[in-house]
Each structure stands twice: as structure tokens, then as C-alpha cells.
Amino acid sequence: MDKVLELTDVVKRFGDNEVLRGVSLTLHPHDVVCLIGASGSGKSTLLRCANLLETIDAGTISLFGQSLQDPRIDPDLVRQHVAMVFQSFNLFPHLSVLDNILVGPVHALKRRRGEVRDEAIALLERIDLRDKADDYPDRLSGGQQQRVAIARSLAMRPSLLLLDEVTSALDPTLVGEVLDLLTDLAHQGTTMLIATHEMNFARDVANQVVYLDRGVLVEQGTPEEMFSNPKHESTRNFLERVR
């Protein structure tokens, strides 16, 4: 099976702090891989490296077999295939919900607004926010804003969706609606790499769970393996703390 994303012995340092220490990880089409671990374990940095928001110090990252360390690589072109959703919603406050979704395909992909508008409306229907198309972000709840941010990424038709703790800034009552959307995307075959503290979500939706501890990929396996019979003591200790 083709590899969508492959990290091999990836090292990332910030000064003397080695945040990723030889991480190797592979995603195939339709994989849903959840990164778990304590804050500061390297989950967000790994995602940022995969989207060329950070440069790595050693190792390789490949997208569909093409090294992202090749100096000829255009980061903007990579980001047309790899979309990222952040903890903060990062919606444009001066644009309506609909225009927030249109801006990427129209300006980055140079697609016709009329063509993209129909797709954007379909995305809003998909996330149950069709009636909010003309509203501005400050009129939405946090959960609604995050769902729009995910729809904005999907409008770019990415091959890979990276999600960085997308529920961490939400009121607990709003977390479910975002996780429900991600569950639907997983069932529809969207390839996703997700940093999350939501253990039940990882158990129910991921096909692979990866535990990071201080920049080291300690253990990887199916949800059943990771949550029912983790092999490493540090994995067991972490899961006992967060249950």
C-alpha cells in the first residue's frame, strides 16, 4: 500500500532542547493515527514538522515518497496536500463563515469562486452549519468555530489532515460536536494524524495509537493493544494517570 506520510529517525531541537528524538512513523491512505502523551511530549512539534512549519535537524520526512527536505520543495504546494487544524480556530474575523471556507481554494488553488461555493455550502451542510454561512466567527460558539476551521481545511481537498489538540480550547460541553465530526471523517476514509488528550476518542476511532514521551516514540499499536495491554511501563503509567 502506498505511504502517504513517512517519518524516519526525525530529530528536532530548539536550542539545547531535543523535542523529537529519532521518531519514525508511517501513515497509509485512510489511516487514522492518534498521538497521545503528556504536554511537552512532542506531539504538536511532530505535526508542525510534517507541515513544514518547522524544519527538522536530522532524519527525513516524505510525502507520497517525495522528501520534504528537498530544497526544491515548495512549502505552499505541500500545504495544498497537507492541511492542519490548530488548537485556536484561526478564522478570519472580518470574513463570513462561507468566505472563510472559500478563501483557500480560491486564492491558493486558483479555483473559480462559483464552483467552490457549491462545495463550501455542501461542507457547511455536512457539519450542520448551513444556516451560519453568512454569520461572522464571533457569532459562533467555540465548537462551531472549530467545525468551520475543519471544514475550511477540507475545502482544500487535502490528502492528509493534521489536527493539533483541536478540542483543548473548547468548553467541555462543546467537545462532543467536534469529535463527532472527526469520527464521521474517519468513517469516510479521511487520512488523519491527530494529537489528542481524548483517550476515549482515540480508543474508538483510531486504527493506530502512538505514545510519545519526551520526544521519544515509546510505543505504537492498535487501540486494543495500547489501551488493554501496553507493553512499556511509561505507557501504562501515562494511561493510568489520564483514565
C-alpha positions as a Markdown table, in Angstrom:
| # | Residue | x | y | z |
|---|---|---|---|---|
| 1 | Met | 0.0 | 0.0 | 0.0 |
| 2 | Asp | 1.3 | 3.5 | -0.8 |
| 3 | Lys | 2.6 | 5.6 | 2.0 |
| 4 | Val | 1.0 | 9.0 | 2.5 |
| 5 | Leu | 3.5 | 10.2 | 5.1 |
| 6 | Glu | 6.7 | 8.7 | 6.4 |
| 7 | Leu | 8.9 | 10.0 | 9.1 |
| 8 | Thr | 12.3 | 8.3 | 9.6 |
| 9 | Asp | 14.5 | 9.0 | 12.6 |
| 10 | Val | 13.3 | 12.6 | 12.8 |
| 11 | Val | 15.1 | 14.8 | 15.2 |
| 12 | Lys | 14.0 | 18.4 | 16.1 |
| 13 | Arg | 15.8 | 20.7 | 18.5 |
| 14 | Phe | 15.0 | 24.1 | 19.9 |
| 15 | Gly | 18.4 | 25.2 | 21.1 |
| 16 | Asp | 19.7 | 22.6 | 23.6 |
| 17 | Asn | 16.2 | 21.1 | 24.0 |
| 18 | Glu | 15.7 | 18.0 | 21.8 |
| 19 | Val | 12.0 | 17.9 | 21.3 |
| 20 | Leu | 11.8 | 14.9 | 18.9 |
| 21 | Arg | 14.4 | 12.2 | 19.3 |
| 22 | Gly | 14.6 | 9.8 | 16.4 |
| 23 | Val | 10.9 | 9.5 | 15.7 |
| 24 | Ser | 9.8 | 7.1 | 12.9 |
| 25 | Leu | 6.2 | 6.8 | 11.8 |
| 26 | Thr | 4.3 | 5.8 | 8.7 |
| 27 | Leu | 0.7 | 6.7 | 7.6 |
| 28 | His | -1.1 | 4.9 | 4.7 |
| 29 | Pro | -4.2 | 6.0 | 2.9 |
| 30 | His | -7.3 | 6.1 | 5.2 |
| 31 | Asp | -5.2 | 5.7 | 8.4 |
| 32 | Val | -6.4 | 7.5 | 11.5 |
| 33 | Val | -3.4 | 7.7 | 13.8 |
| 34 | Cys | -3.8 | 9.4 | 17.2 |
| 35 | Leu | -0.7 | 10.8 | 19.0 |
| 36 | Ile | -1.0 | 10.6 | 22.8 |
| 37 | Gly | 1.3 | 11.7 | 25.5 |
| 38 | Ala | 1.7 | 14.4 | 28.2 |
| 39 | Ser | 2.0 | 18.1 | 27.3 |
| 40 | Gly | 5.5 | 18.7 | 26.1 |
| 41 | Ser | 6.0 | 15.2 | 24.7 |
| 42 | Gly | 6.5 | 16.4 | 21.1 |
| 43 | Lys | 3.0 | 15.8 | 19.6 |
| 44 | Ser | 2.5 | 19.4 | 18.3 |
| 45 | Thr | 6.1 | 19.7 | 17.1 |
| 46 | Leu | 5.7 | 16.5 | 15.1 |
| 47 | Leu | 2.6 | 17.8 | 13.4 |
| 48 | Arg | 4.3 | 21.1 | 12.6 |
| 49 | Cys | 7.3 | 19.4 | 11.1 |
| 50 | Ala | 5.0 | 17.3 | 8.9 |
| 51 | Asn | 3.5 | 20.5 | 7.5 |
| 52 | Leu | 6.9 | 22.3 | 7.1 |
| 53 | Leu | 6.0 | 24.8 | 9.8 |
| 54 | Glu | 9.2 | 23.7 | 11.5 |
| 55 | Thr | 12.4 | 22.4 | 9.9 |
| 56 | Ile | 13.9 | 19.2 | 11.3 |
| 57 | Asp | 17.5 | 18.8 | 12.4 |
| 58 | Ala | 18.0 | 15.1 | 11.3 |
| 59 | Gly | 16.1 | 12.3 | 9.7 |
| 60 | Thr | 13.7 | 12.5 | 6.8 |
| 61 | Ile | 10.0 | 13.3 | 6.2 |
| 62 | Ser | 8.4 | 12.1 | 3.0 |
| 63 | Leu | 5.0 | 12.8 | 1.5 |
| 64 | Phe | 3.9 | 10.2 | -1.1 |
| 65 | Gly | 7.6 | 9.2 | -1.4 |
| 66 | Gln | 8.9 | 12.7 | -2.0 |
| 67 | Ser | 11.4 | 14.0 | 0.6 |
| 68 | Leu | 10.2 | 17.2 | 2.2 |
| 69 | Gln | 13.8 | 18.1 | 2.8 |
| 70 | Asp | 14.5 | 18.5 | -0.9 |
| 71 | Pro | 15.4 | 22.2 | -1.3 |
| 72 | Arg | 13.3 | 22.3 | -4.5 |
| 73 | Ile | 10.1 | 21.6 | -2.5 |
| 74 | Asp | 7.6 | 24.4 | -2.4 |
| 75 | Pro | 6.1 | 24.6 | 1.1 |
| 76 | Asp | 2.9 | 26.2 | -0.2 |
| 77 | Leu | 2.4 | 23.3 | -2.6 |
| 78 | Val | 2.9 | 20.8 | 0.2 |
| 79 | Arg | 0.2 | 22.6 | 2.3 |
| 80 | Gln | -2.2 | 22.2 | -0.6 |
| 81 | His | -2.0 | 18.4 | 0.1 |
| 82 | Val | -1.4 | 18.5 | 3.9 |
| 83 | Ala | -3.9 | 20.6 | 5.8 |
| 84 | Met | -3.6 | 21.5 | 9.5 |
| 85 | Val | -6.2 | 22.4 | 12.1 |
| 86 | Phe | -4.9 | 24.1 | 15.2 |
| 87 | Gln | -6.0 | 24.4 | 18.9 |
| 88 | Ser | -7.1 | 28.0 | 18.2 |
| 89 | Phe | -9.6 | 28.4 | 15.4 |
| 90 | Asn | -7.6 | 31.0 | 13.4 |
| 91 | Leu | -10.7 | 32.0 | 11.4 |
| 92 | Phe | -10.6 | 35.4 | 9.7 |
| 93 | Pro | -12.8 | 37.6 | 11.9 |
| 94 | His | -13.6 | 40.0 | 9.0 |
| 95 | Leu | -14.9 | 37.2 | 6.7 |
| 96 | Ser | -18.2 | 35.4 | 6.9 |
| 97 | Val | -18.2 | 31.7 | 7.6 |
| 98 | Leu | -18.7 | 30.9 | 3.9 |
| 99 | Asp | -15.9 | 33.2 | 2.9 |
| 100 | Asn | -13.6 | 31.7 | 5.5 |
| 101 | Ile | -14.1 | 28.4 | 3.7 |
| 102 | Leu | -13.7 | 29.8 | 0.2 |
| 103 | Val | -10.5 | 31.8 | 0.8 |
| 104 | Gly | -8.1 | 28.9 | 0.5 |
| 105 | Pro | -9.4 | 27.2 | -2.7 |
| 106 | Val | -10.0 | 30.5 | -4.5 |
| 107 | His | -6.7 | 32.2 | -3.6 |
| 108 | Ala | -4.3 | 29.3 | -3.1 |
| 109 | Leu | -5.7 | 26.8 | -5.6 |
| 110 | Lys | -6.9 | 29.4 | -8.1 |
| 111 | Arg | -10.3 | 27.8 | -8.4 |
| 112 | Arg | -13.4 | 29.6 | -9.6 |
| 113 | Arg | -15.5 | 31.0 | -6.7 |
| 114 | Gly | -18.8 | 29.8 | -8.1 |
| 115 | Glu | -17.5 | 26.3 | -8.4 |
| 116 | Val | -16.0 | 26.3 | -4.9 |
| 117 | Arg | -19.1 | 28.0 | -3.4 |
| 118 | Asp | -21.3 | 24.9 | -4.1 |
| 119 | Glu | -18.7 | 22.7 | -2.4 |
| 120 | Ala | -18.4 | 25.1 | 0.6 |
| 121 | Ile | -22.2 | 25.0 | 1.0 |
| 122 | Ala | -22.1 | 21.2 | 0.9 |
| 123 | Leu | -19.4 | 21.2 | 3.6 |
| 124 | Leu | -21.5 | 23.5 | 5.8 |
| 125 | Glu | -24.4 | 21.1 | 5.4 |
| 126 | Arg | -22.0 | 18.3 | 6.3 |
| 127 | Ile | -21.1 | 20.0 | 9.6 |
| 128 | Asp | -24.7 | 21.1 | 10.2 |
| 129 | Leu | -23.9 | 24.8 | 9.9 |
| 130 | Arg | -25.6 | 25.7 | 6.6 |
| 131 | Asp | -27.7 | 28.3 | 8.4 |
| 132 | Lys | -24.5 | 30.1 | 9.6 |
| 133 | Ala | -23.0 | 30.7 | 6.2 |
| 134 | Asp | -23.4 | 34.5 | 6.3 |
| 135 | Asp | -22.5 | 34.9 | 10.0 |
| 136 | Tyr | -19.2 | 36.1 | 11.2 |
| 137 | Pro | -17.0 | 33.9 | 13.5 |
| 138 | Asp | -17.7 | 36.0 | 16.6 |
| 139 | Arg | -21.4 | 34.9 | 16.3 |
| 140 | Leu | -20.5 | 31.3 | 16.7 |
| 141 | Ser | -19.7 | 29.1 | 19.7 |
| 142 | Gly | -16.2 | 27.7 | 20.1 |
| 143 | Gly | -17.4 | 24.3 | 18.9 |
| 144 | Gln | -19.0 | 25.8 | 15.8 |
| 145 | Gln | -15.8 | 27.8 | 15.0 |
| 146 | Gln | -13.7 | 24.7 | 15.3 |
| 147 | Arg | -16.0 | 22.8 | 13.0 |
| 148 | Val | -15.7 | 25.6 | 10.5 |
| 149 | Ala | -11.9 | 25.5 | 10.8 |
| 150 | Ile | -12.0 | 21.8 | 10.0 |
| 151 | Ala | -14.4 | 22.4 | 7.0 |
| 152 | Arg | -12.0 | 25.2 | 5.8 |
| 153 | Ser | -9.2 | 22.6 | 5.7 |
| 154 | Leu | -11.4 | 20.0 | 4.0 |
| 155 | Ala | -12.2 | 22.6 | 1.3 |
| 156 | Met | -8.6 | 22.3 | 0.1 |
| 157 | Arg | -9.2 | 18.6 | -0.7 |
| 158 | Pro | -6.1 | 17.5 | 1.4 |
| 159 | Ser | -4.6 | 14.1 | 1.1 |
| 160 | Leu | -3.7 | 14.3 | 4.8 |
| 161 | Leu | -5.4 | 16.2 | 7.7 |
| 162 | Leu | -3.3 | 17.1 | 10.7 |
| 163 | Leu | -5.2 | 18.0 | 13.9 |
| 164 | Asp | -3.4 | 19.5 | 16.9 |
| 165 | Glu | -5.5 | 19.2 | 20.1 |
| 166 | Val | -8.5 | 20.6 | 18.3 |
| 167 | Thr | -10.7 | 20.2 | 21.4 |
| 168 | Ser | -8.4 | 21.6 | 24.0 |
| 169 | Ala | -9.6 | 25.2 | 23.8 |
| 170 | Leu | -13.3 | 24.2 | 23.9 |
| 171 | Asp | -15.7 | 24.2 | 26.8 |
| 172 | Pro | -16.3 | 20.6 | 27.8 |
| 173 | Thr | -19.9 | 20.8 | 26.6 |
| 174 | Leu | -18.7 | 21.6 | 23.1 |
| 175 | Val | -16.1 | 18.9 | 22.7 |
| 176 | Gly | -18.5 | 16.2 | 21.6 |
| 177 | Glu | -19.7 | 18.0 | 18.5 |
| 178 | Val | -16.1 | 18.3 | 17.2 |
| 179 | Leu | -15.2 | 14.7 | 18.0 |
| 180 | Asp | -18.4 | 13.6 | 16.3 |
| 181 | Leu | -17.3 | 15.4 | 13.1 |
| 182 | Leu | -13.8 | 13.8 | 13.3 |
| 183 | Thr | -15.5 | 10.4 | 13.8 |
| 184 | Asp | -17.6 | 10.9 | 10.6 |
| 185 | Leu | -14.4 | 11.9 | 8.7 |
| 186 | Ala | -12.7 | 8.8 | 9.9 |
| 187 | His | -15.6 | 6.6 | 8.8 |
| 188 | Gln | -15.5 | 8.3 | 5.4 |
| 189 | Gly | -11.8 | 7.4 | 4.9 |
| 190 | Thr | -10.1 | 10.7 | 5.6 |
| 191 | Thr | -6.4 | 10.1 | 6.4 |
| 192 | Met | -5.7 | 11.9 | 9.7 |
| 193 | Leu | -2.8 | 12.3 | 12.1 |
| 194 | Ile | -4.3 | 13.6 | 15.4 |
| 195 | Ala | -2.7 | 14.9 | 18.6 |
| 196 | Thr | -5.2 | 14.4 | 21.3 |
| 197 | His | -5.9 | 14.1 | 25.0 |
| 198 | Glu | -9.2 | 12.5 | 24.3 |
| 199 | Met | -8.5 | 8.9 | 25.2 |
| 200 | Asn | -11.9 | 7.5 | 24.5 |
| 201 | Phe | -11.9 | 9.1 | 21.1 |
| 202 | Ala | -8.5 | 7.6 | 20.3 |
| 203 | Arg | -9.7 | 4.2 | 21.5 |
| 204 | Asp | -12.9 | 4.3 | 19.4 |
| 205 | Val | -11.7 | 5.9 | 16.2 |
| 206 | Ala | -8.0 | 5.4 | 15.6 |
| 207 | Asn | -6.6 | 2.4 | 13.8 |
| 208 | Gln | -3.2 | 3.1 | 15.3 |
| 209 | Val | -2.3 | 4.9 | 18.6 |
| 210 | Val | 1.2 | 6.3 | 19.1 |
| 211 | Tyr | 2.5 | 7.2 | 22.6 |
| 212 | Leu | 5.2 | 9.8 | 22.8 |
| 213 | Asp | 7.2 | 10.6 | 25.9 |
| 214 | Arg | 9.7 | 13.5 | 26.0 |
| 215 | Gly | 10.3 | 13.3 | 22.3 |
| 216 | Val | 10.6 | 9.5 | 22.0 |
| 217 | Leu | 8.1 | 7.3 | 20.3 |
| 218 | Val | 7.8 | 4.8 | 23.1 |
| 219 | Glu | 5.1 | 2.5 | 21.8 |
| 220 | Gln | 2.7 | 2.1 | 18.8 |
| 221 | Gly | -0.2 | -0.3 | 18.3 |
| 222 | Thr | -3.9 | -0.8 | 17.7 |
| 223 | Pro | -6.2 | 0.8 | 20.3 |
| 224 | Glu | -6.8 | -2.6 | 21.7 |
| 225 | Glu | -3.1 | -3.3 | 22.2 |
| 226 | Met | -2.3 | 0.2 | 23.6 |
| 227 | Phe | -5.2 | 0.6 | 26.0 |
| 228 | Ser | -5.7 | -3.0 | 27.1 |
| 229 | Asn | -2.2 | -4.4 | 27.1 |
| 230 | Pro | 0.5 | -1.7 | 26.8 |
| 231 | Lys | 4.0 | -3.2 | 26.7 |
| 232 | His | 6.0 | -0.3 | 28.2 |
| 233 | Glu | 5.8 | 0.8 | 31.8 |
| 234 | Ser | 5.8 | 4.5 | 30.8 |
| 235 | Thr | 2.8 | 3.9 | 28.6 |
| 236 | Arg | 1.0 | 2.1 | 31.4 |
| 237 | Asn | 1.8 | 4.9 | 33.8 |
| 238 | Phe | 0.6 | 7.6 | 31.4 |
| 239 | Leu | -2.7 | 5.8 | 30.7 |
| 240 | Glu | -3.3 | 5.2 | 34.4 |
| 241 | Arg | -2.9 | 8.9 | 35.0 |
| 242 | Val | -5.4 | 10.0 | 32.3 |
| 243 | Arg | -8.1 | 7.4 | 32.8 |
